[in-house]
Amino acid sequence: MVHYDAGEIRALAEGLAAKIGLPDDFPITIEVDQESPFGNTAISFDGSSATLAVQSGAFENPKDPQRLSEDGTRQVLARVFYRFLDRLSPEFGTPPADEQLTFEQYTAWDAYAIGRYARLGYDGEQPRRRYHFRLRHGFTDVADRAFDRLWNSDGLTWADVEATCAETAEAKALLEAS
């Protein structure tokens, strides 16, 4: 259903992994479900290797269906690769497995990951990411400041991500109570 070249995906992944700083000896398997037009991703991580399962829509060019979007593929890979990098870092802490993350934790970690990606010189689509963050964390000034902090930071820990989620949850609850 799609016209993707494994070599092209491999080259994008290898180049990006090097820029992000993933260890050269960290094996990553990318499995693309070419039968699904959806854009879901799932990762498995055991500390010594990782697998990324991607539905083909995640890599698809929305302006040229069934063709690979280099920018979109790079952004999906960056989000996941930064999660791998964070999980490999003892300083980051021990986040739960992706399937155990709340929506709020997931989007907060995404904002932190894609903010770092944007600082590499790529388009992280900040307005879209901010809107997605607001959907989960509330349309408040507190949520906007939290997003900015995540987007512009380096060296955060899992505890920082959790604290951000707690802060926005409190502001969202206050707003809903009023």
Sequence and secondary structure as in RCSB ss.txt:
>XXXX:A:sequence
MVHYDAGEIRALAEGLAAKIGLPDDFPITIEVDQESPFGNTAISFDGSSATLAVQSGAFENPKDPQRLSEDGTRQ
VLARVFYRFLDRLSPEFGTPPADEQLTFEQYTAWDAYAIGRYARLGYDGEQPRRRYHFRLRHGFTDVADRAFDRL
WNSDGLTWADVEATCAETAEAKALLEAS
>XXXX:A:secstr
  B  HHHHHHHHHHHHHHHT  TT  EEEEEETT  S  EEEEE SS EEEEEEGGGTB TTSTTBB HHHHHH
HHHHHHHHHHHHH TTT     GGG  HHHHHHHHHHHHHHHHTTTS   HHHHHHHHHHHH SSHHHHHHHHHH
HT SS  HHHHHHHHHHHHHHHHHHHH 
